[in-house]
Amino acid sequence: MKKKILVTGGTGYIGSHTTVELQNAGYEVVIIDNLSNSNMNVLDGIEKITGIRPVFSQTDCNDQKAVEKVIADNPGILGIIHFAASKAVGESVQKPLLYYRNNLVSLINLLELMPQHNIKGLVFSSSCTVYGQPDILPVTEDAPIKPAMSPYGNTKQINEEIIRDTIYAGAPFKSIMLRYFNPIGAHPSAEIGELPIGVPQNLVPFLTQTAAGIRPELSVFGDDYDTPDGSCIRDYINVVDLAKAHVIAIDRMLGDKSKDNLEIFNLGTGNGVSVLELINTFEKATGVKVPHKIVGRREGDIEKVWANPKHANEVLGWKAQETLEDTLRSAWKWQQKLAK
């Protein structure tokens, strides 16, 4: 019998790609999503890629009774991958209470339900934002957790503390916290990809919409940072590579391969790329120009950060595979599909 995994936020960007990889690896997936930042049509894309339509419930993770009903209606769930969260840095500065309620309560609800339903493991979708502006680059898992630069980053820090305290208190389950750097790109089939509601908050969908003529120009927030070209530097990771790490994490927990009840891994390529370099790489990879202008810095942005992925490479047995050029081409292919 297939092992069953609950994926919260499973119609979202990373959630949908992870659902594909889970199904390809032989898992049965149950998705919970309130569709606040995603679309039901994503299920069609998942089904086209894998031949399997995952179980889906339009449920808000902040409603514990509703989540419990989904778990009860789908007996045998062994693990949870928790993506469901509000995730835009800029918006979190404007709407902090929305972020604290949405991102903290949803996790607490799941942690309370797991022992009641004999769920063995939780993979938590964390973020490199927990490191703030690191003192030393590249960033290892041992880097100090800095004061958060935004309410969004703070919710990730607090959620990590909640999980750590729960495990320390003797919870009968394991957890792996995956600290992502910057996921970009789309599935190579162009059946699923990043699908922001309204104006994109993330760089690459705004870039591809600008390249497609949907947006007049892309704003680059600041060219006066202490970086070679003055723009912010990030570690851009292919979303399918990222999704595969979640499958490995679930395998690790359910197969009792974890060394500890709580493990943390950075997921990145180990390469820092500036915003202006990314635009240039996209133009070279696709042959399409991206109109852009330099504007002032954006509140909450970190100057430069990229991963040291050695721990994930050696202990988790995972490595980023896709090139930046191929990843950006996949994002453009997805954007062109959306225009049809």
GUDOMI-622851 format. One record per residue (C-alpha): residue number from 1; chain; x, y, z. Coordinates in steps of 0.05 Angstrom, whole numbers, plus 32768, in hexadecimal, padded with zeros to 4 digits. Layout:
<sites>
{NUM, 'A', {X, Y, Z}},
...
</sites>
This chain:
<sites>
{1, 'A', {8000, 8000, 8000}},
{2, 'A', {8019, 8046, 7FEF}},
{3, 'A', {8030, 8071, 8029}},
{4, 'A', {8003, 80AE, 8032}},
{5, 'A', {801D, 80F5, 803A}},
{6, 'A', {7FF6, 8134, 804B}},
{7, 'A', {800F, 8171, 8025}},
{8, 'A', {7FF5, 81B4, 8040}},
{9, 'A', {7FF7, 81EB, 800C}},
{10, 'A', {7FFD, 81B4, 7FD8}},
{11, 'A', {7FDF, 81DD, 7F9F}},
{12, 'A', {8012, 8213, 7FAB}},
{13, 'A', {8054, 821C, 7F85}},
{14, 'A', {8083, 81EE, 7FAC}},
{15, 'A', {804A, 81C3, 7FC6}},
{16, 'A', {8032, 81B0, 7F81}},
{17, 'A', {8078, 819E, 7F68}},
{18, 'A', {8083, 8175, 7FA8}},
{19, 'A', {8041, 8151, 7F9E}},
{20, 'A', {8059, 813C, 7F58}},
{21, 'A', {809B, 8121, 7F74}},
{22, 'A', {8077, 80FD, 7FAD}},
{23, 'A', {8047, 80DB, 7F7C}},
{24, 'A', {8080, 80CA, 7F4D}},
{25, 'A', {80A4, 80A9, 7F89}},
{26, 'A', {8067, 807E, 7F98}},
{27, 'A', {8046, 80A6, 7FD0}},
{28, 'A', {7FFC, 80B4, 7FD6}},
{29, 'A', {7FF0, 80FF, 7FE1}},
{30, 'A', {7FB7, 8123, 8005}},
{31, 'A', {7FB8, 816E, 7FF9}},
{32, 'A', {7F9C, 81A4, 8027}},
{33, 'A', {7F9A, 81EA, 800B}},
{34, 'A', {7F6C, 8226, 8016}},
{35, 'A', {7F7C, 8240, 7FD0}},
{36, 'A', {7F8D, 8285, 7FEB}},
{37, 'A', {7FCB, 8287, 7FBE}},
{38, 'A', {7FC0, 824E, 7F8E}},
{39, 'A', {7F8F, 8231, 7F5D}},
{40, 'A', {7F67, 81F0, 7F57}},
{41, 'A', {7F80, 81E8, 7F0F}},
{42, 'A', {7FC4, 81D4, 7F2C}},
{43, 'A', {7FA5, 8190, 7F3A}},
{44, 'A', {7F9B, 8186, 7EEF}},
{45, 'A', {7FE5, 8194, 7EE3}},
{46, 'A', {7FFA, 8163, 7F1A}},
{47, 'A', {7FCD, 812E, 7EFB}},
{48, 'A', {7FE8, 813B, 7EB5}},
{49, 'A', {8030, 8131, 7ECD}},
{50, 'A', {8026, 80F4, 7EFA}},
{51, 'A', {7FE6, 80D4, 7EE1}},
{52, 'A', {7FCA, 80D9, 7F28}},
{53, 'A', {7F9B, 810E, 7F45}},
{54, 'A', {7FAC, 8118, 7F8F}},
{55, 'A', {7F75, 811B, 7FC3}},
{56, 'A', {7F64, 8164, 7FCE}},
{57, 'A', {7F3F, 818A, 8004}},
{58, 'A', {7F34, 81D5, 8003}},
{59, 'A', {7F43, 81DF, 804D}},
{60, 'A', {7F65, 8215, 8075}},
{61, 'A', {7F9C, 81FB, 80A3}},
{62, 'A', {7F87, 822F, 80D7}},
{63, 'A', {7F46, 8208, 80E0}},
{64, 'A', {7F5D, 81CE, 810A}},
{65, 'A', {7F1A, 81A9, 8109}},
{66, 'A', {7F18, 81AC, 80BD}},
{67, 'A', {7F60, 8192, 80B8}},
{68, 'A', {7F50, 815A, 80E9}},
{69, 'A', {7F15, 8145, 80BE}},
{70, 'A', {7F42, 8140, 8081}},
{71, 'A', {7F73, 8115, 80A8}},
{72, 'A', {7F3A, 80E9, 80C3}},
{73, 'A', {7F1C, 80E2, 807D}},
{74, 'A', {7F60, 80CB, 8062}},
{75, 'A', {7F78, 8098, 8095}},
{76, 'A', {7FC0, 8081, 8094}},
{77, 'A', {7FE4, 80C3, 8089}},
{78, 'A', {802C, 80B6, 809F}},
{79, 'A', {804D, 80F9, 8092}},
{80, 'A', {803D, 8143, 8087}},
{81, 'A', {8062, 8175, 805B}},
{82, 'A', {804D, 81BA, 8073}},
{83, 'A', {8050, 81F0, 803D}},
{84, 'A', {8010, 8216, 804C}},
{85, 'A', {8026, 825D, 8060}},
{86, 'A', {8023, 82A5, 8049}},
{87, 'A', {8068, 82B2, 802B}},
{88, 'A', {8073, 82F8, 800F}},
{89, 'A', {80A8, 8320, 8035}},
{90, 'A', {808E, 8364, 8020}},
{91, 'A', {8045, 8354, 802F}},
{92, 'A', {8058, 8339, 8073}},
{93, 'A', {8076, 837D, 8086}},
{94, 'A', {8032, 839C, 8074}},
{95, 'A', {8006, 8366, 8092}},
{96, 'A', {802C, 8347, 80CD}},
{97, 'A', {7FEF, 832C, 80F2}},
{98, 'A', {7FD6, 8306, 80B5}},
{99, 'A', {801A, 82E4, 80B1}},
{100, 'A', {801F, 82D3, 80FB}},
{101, 'A', {7FD9, 82B6, 80FD}},
{102, 'A', {7FDE, 828F, 80BC}},
{103, 'A', {8024, 8274, 80C3}},
{104, 'A', {8025, 8263, 810D}},
{105, 'A', {7FDF, 8249, 811B}},
{106, 'A', {7FE1, 821A, 80DF}},
{107, 'A', {8020, 81F8, 80F8}},
{108, 'A', {8007, 81F2, 8140}},
{109, 'A', {7FC8, 81D1, 8128}},
{110, 'A', {7FEF, 819C, 8102}},
{111, 'A', {801F, 818E, 813B}},
{112, 'A', {7FE4, 8184, 816A}},
{113, 'A', {7FC1, 8154, 813A}},
{114, 'A', {7FFE, 8129, 8128}},
{115, 'A', {8002, 80FF, 8167}},
{116, 'A', {7FB7, 80F4, 8168}},
{117, 'A', {7FBA, 80D5, 8122}},
{118, 'A', {7FFD, 80B1, 8129}},
{119, 'A', {801F, 80DC, 80F4}},
{120, 'A', {806A, 80CC, 80F6}},
{121, 'A', {808C, 8108, 80D7}},
{122, 'A', {8088, 8151, 80C3}},
{123, 'A', {80B0, 8172, 808C}},
{124, 'A', {80AE, 81BD, 8099}},
{125, 'A', {80B6, 81F0, 8061}},
{126, 'A', {80E6, 8222, 8080}},
{127, 'A', {8111, 8258, 8061}},
{128, 'A', {8156, 8276, 805E}},
{129, 'A', {8135, 82B5, 8078}},
{130, 'A', {8141, 8298, 80BE}},
{131, 'A', {818B, 82AA, 80B6}},
{132, 'A', {817D, 82F4, 80AA}},
{133, 'A', {81BB, 8313, 808C}},
{134, 'A', {81EF, 82DE, 809C}},
{135, 'A', {8234, 82F1, 80B7}},
{136, 'A', {8256, 82BA, 808E}},
{137, 'A', {8246, 82A2, 8047}},
{138, 'A', {8235, 826F, 8030}},
{139, 'A', {8203, 825E, 8067}},
{140, 'A', {8207, 821D, 808D}},
{141, 'A', {81D1, 8201, 80BB}},
{142, 'A', {81FB, 8216, 80F6}},
{143, 'A', {81F7, 8260, 80E4}},
{144, 'A', {81D6, 8289, 811C}},
{145, 'A', {818C, 8299, 8115}},
{146, 'A', {818B, 82E5, 810E}},
{147, 'A', {8152, 8315, 811F}},
{148, 'A', {8121, 830E, 80E6}},
{149, 'A', {811F, 8344, 80B0}},
{150, 'A', {80D4, 833B, 80A6}},
{151, 'A', {8096, 831E, 80C9}},
{152, 'A', {8097, 82E6, 8094}},
{153, 'A', {80DF, 82D4, 80A9}},
{154, 'A', {80CB, 82D8, 80F2}},
{155, 'A', {8092, 82A7, 80E8}},
{156, 'A', {80C3, 8275, 80CB}},
{157, 'A', {80F1, 827F, 8107}},
{158, 'A', {80B8, 8277, 8139}},
{159, 'A', {809D, 823A, 8115}},
{160, 'A', {80E1, 8219, 8119}},
{161, 'A', {80E3, 8228, 8164}},
{162, 'A', {809D, 820B, 816C}},
{163, 'A', {80B2, 81CA, 8149}},
{164, 'A', {80F3, 81C7, 8170}},
{165, 'A', {80CF, 81D0, 81B3}},
{166, 'A', {809A, 819D, 81A0}},
{167, 'A', {80CD, 8168, 818D}},
{168, 'A', {80F6, 8178, 81CC}},
{169, 'A', {80B7, 816D, 81F6}},
{170, 'A', {80B5, 8125, 81DE}},
{171, 'A', {8084, 8128, 81A3}},
{172, 'A', {807C, 80E3, 8184}},
{173, 'A', {8091, 80F9, 813F}},
{174, 'A', {80CD, 8113, 8119}},
{175, 'A', {80D8, 8152, 80F2}},
{176, 'A', {8106, 816A, 80BB}},
{177, 'A', {810A, 81B5, 80B0}},
{178, 'A', {811F, 81C9, 806A}},
{179, 'A', {813A, 820F, 8063}},
{180, 'A', {8130, 8223, 801B}},
{181, 'A', {8157, 8258, 7FF7}},
{182, 'A', {8133, 8275, 7FBA}},
{183, 'A', {8108, 8244, 7F92}},
{184, 'A', {80FC, 8255, 7F49}},
{185, 'A', {80E9, 8234, 7F08}},
{186, 'A', {80B1, 8204, 7EF5}},
{187, 'A', {80A6, 81BB, 7EE5}},
{188, 'A', {80C8, 81AB, 7EA2}},
{189, 'A', {8084, 8194, 7E86}},
{190, 'A', {8069, 81DC, 7E91}},
{191, 'A', {802B, 81BB, 7EB0}},
{192, 'A', {8038, 81DD, 7EF3}},
{193, 'A', {8061, 8219, 7F09}},
{194, 'A', {805F, 8257, 7F34}},
{195, 'A', {801A, 8275, 7F2F}},
{196, 'A', {8015, 82B4, 7F5A}},
{197, 'A', {7FD1, 82D3, 7F66}},
{198, 'A', {7FD2, 831C, 7F52}},
{199, 'A', {8014, 8341, 7F4E}},
{200, 'A', {804E, 8310, 7F59}},
{201, 'A', {8075, 831B, 7F9A}},
{202, 'A', {80AF, 82F0, 7F83}},
{203, 'A', {80E5, 8304, 7F51}},
{204, 'A', {80E0, 82CE, 7F1A}},
{205, 'A', {8095, 82CF, 7F0D}},
{206, 'A', {8098, 831B, 7F0A}},
{207, 'A', {80D4, 8315, 7EDB}},
{208, 'A', {80B0, 82E3, 7EAC}},
{209, 'A', {8070, 830D, 7EAC}},
{210, 'A', {809A, 834A, 7E99}},
{211, 'A', {80BD, 8322, 7E62}},
{212, 'A', {8077, 830D, 7E49}},
{213, 'A', {8060, 8356, 7E48}},
{214, 'A', {802D, 834D, 7E80}},
{215, 'A', {8055, 837E, 7EAD}},
{216, 'A', {8075, 83BC, 7E8F}},
{217, 'A', {80B7, 83B3, 7EB3}},
{218, 'A', {80D9, 838F, 7EEC}},
{219, 'A', {80F0, 83B7, 7F29}},
{220, 'A', {8134, 83A5, 7F45}},
{221, 'A', {8133, 83B9, 7F8F}},
{222, 'A', {8175, 83DC, 7F9A}},
{223, 'A', {81B8, 83DE, 7F76}},
{224, 'A', {81E0, 83F9, 7FB1}},
{225, 'A', {81EA, 83BA, 7FD9}},
{226, 'A', {822F, 83A0, 7FEA}},
{227, 'A', {8230, 836E, 7FB0}},
{228, 'A', {8257, 836E, 7F6E}},
{229, 'A', {821F, 838F, 7F46}},
{230, 'A', {81FA, 83B0, 7F81}},
{231, 'A', {81BC, 8383, 7F7D}},
{232, 'A', {81A7, 834F, 7FB0}},
{233, 'A', {81C5, 8309, 7FAB}},
{234, 'A', {819C, 82C9, 7FB6}},
{235, 'A', {81A4, 827E, 7FAC}},
{236, 'A', {8171, 826A, 7F77}},
{237, 'A', {815D, 8221, 7F7A}},
{238, 'A', {8134, 81FB, 7F47}},
{239, 'A', {80EF, 81EA, 7F63}},
{240, 'A', {80F1, 81A2, 7F4B}},
{241, 'A', {8134, 8197, 7F6D}},
{242, 'A', {8116, 81B5, 7FAC}},
{243, 'A', {80D8, 8189, 7FA7}},
{244, 'A', {8103, 814A, 7FA2}},
{245, 'A', {8124, 815C, 7FE5}},
{246, 'A', {80E1, 8156, 8007}},
{247, 'A', {80D7, 8110, 7FEE}},
{248, 'A', {811D, 80FD, 8008}},
{249, 'A', {810B, 811D, 804B}},
{250, 'A', {80CA, 80F5, 8050}},
{251, 'A', {80EF, 80B5, 803D}},
{252, 'A', {8122, 80C5, 8072}},
{253, 'A', {80F0, 80CE, 80AA}},
{254, 'A', {80C1, 8095, 8099}},
{255, 'A', {80FC, 8067, 808D}},
{256, 'A', {8119, 8077, 80D1}},
{257, 'A', {8159, 8090, 80B2}},
{258, 'A', {8159, 80D2, 80D8}},
{259, 'A', {8192, 80D8, 8109}},
{260, 'A', {8168, 8105, 8137}},
{261, 'A', {811E, 8114, 8141}},
{262, 'A', {812C, 815A, 8125}},
{263, 'A', {8159, 8168, 80EA}},
{264, 'A', {8167, 81A8, 80C3}},
{265, 'A', {8180, 81AE, 807C}},
{266, 'A', {8190, 81EA, 804F}},
{267, 'A', {8176, 81E1, 8008}},
{268, 'A', {819C, 820A, 7FD5}},
{269, 'A', {81CD, 8206, 7F9C}},
{270, 'A', {8208, 8226, 7FC1}},
{271, 'A', {820C, 825D, 7F8C}},
{272, 'A', {81FA, 82A6, 7F97}},
{273, 'A', {81DB, 82CA, 7F5C}},
{274, 'A', {81C8, 8314, 7F5C}},
{275, 'A', {8186, 832F, 7F43}},
{276, 'A', {81A8, 8350, 7F08}},
{277, 'A', {81CE, 8311, 7EF8}},
{278, 'A', {818D, 82EA, 7EF9}},
{279, 'A', {816D, 831A, 7EC8}},
{280, 'A', {81AA, 8314, 7E9A}},
{281, 'A', {81AA, 82C8, 7E9F}},
{282, 'A', {815F, 82C6, 7E8E}},
{283, 'A', {816A, 82F2, 7E50}},
{284, 'A', {81A4, 82C7, 7E38}},
{285, 'A', {817F, 8285, 7E45}},
{286, 'A', {813E, 829A, 7E23}},
{287, 'A', {8152, 82D1, 7DF2}},
{288, 'A', {811C, 82FC, 7E10}},
{289, 'A', {812A, 8342, 7E2C}},
{290, 'A', {8110, 8356, 7E71}},
{291, 'A', {8103, 83A1, 7E78}},
{292, 'A', {811A, 83B5, 7EBE}},
{293, 'A', {812A, 83F1, 7EE8}},
{294, 'A', {814F, 83FD, 7F29}},
{295, 'A', {8123, 8416, 7F63}},
{296, 'A', {8130, 8420, 7FAD}},
{297, 'A', {813D, 83E8, 7FDE}},
{298, 'A', {8102, 83BF, 7FF7}},
{299, 'A', {80F6, 83B9, 8042}},
{300, 'A', {8105, 8373, 805D}},
{301, 'A', {8136, 835F, 8026}},
{302, 'A', {8178, 833D, 8039}},
{303, 'A', {81B6, 8355, 8014}},
{304, 'A', {81D5, 8312, 8002}},
{305, 'A', {81CB, 82CA, 8016}},
{306, 'A', {81DC, 8286, 7FF7}},
{307, 'A', {81E0, 8240, 8013}},
{308, 'A', {8216, 8210, 8026}},
{309, 'A', {81EF, 81D1, 8012}},
{310, 'A', {8225, 81A0, 8029}},
{311, 'A', {81FB, 8185, 8063}},
{312, 'A', {81BF, 8176, 8035}},
{313, 'A', {81EE, 8159, 8000}},
{314, 'A', {8211, 812A, 8030}},
{315, 'A', {81DE, 8118, 8065}},
{316, 'A', {819C, 811E, 8040}},
{317, 'A', {81BA, 8104, 8000}},
{318, 'A', {819C, 813D, 7FD7}},
{319, 'A', {81BC, 816D, 7FA6}},
{320, 'A', {81A2, 81A4, 7F79}},
{321, 'A', {81A9, 818C, 7F31}},
{322, 'A', {818A, 81BE, 7F01}},
{323, 'A', {81B1, 81F9, 7EE3}},
{324, 'A', {8199, 8241, 7EEC}},
{325, 'A', {8190, 8247, 7EA0}},
{326, 'A', {8163, 8209, 7E9B}},
{327, 'A', {813C, 821F, 7ED8}},
{328, 'A', {812F, 8264, 7EBA}},
{329, 'A', {811C, 8244, 7E77}},
{330, 'A', {80E9, 8219, 7E9D}},
{331, 'A', {80CC, 8258, 7EBD}},
{332, 'A', {80C5, 8279, 7E79}},
{333, 'A', {80A5, 823A, 7E5B}},
{334, 'A', {8072, 823B, 7E93}},
{335, 'A', {8064, 8285, 7E88}},
{336, 'A', {8059, 8278, 7E3E}},
{337, 'A', {8029, 823F, 7E4F}},
{338, 'A', {8001, 826E, 7E7C}},
{339, 'A', {7FF9, 829F, 7E42}},
{340, 'A', {7FD7, 826B, 7E16}},
</sites>
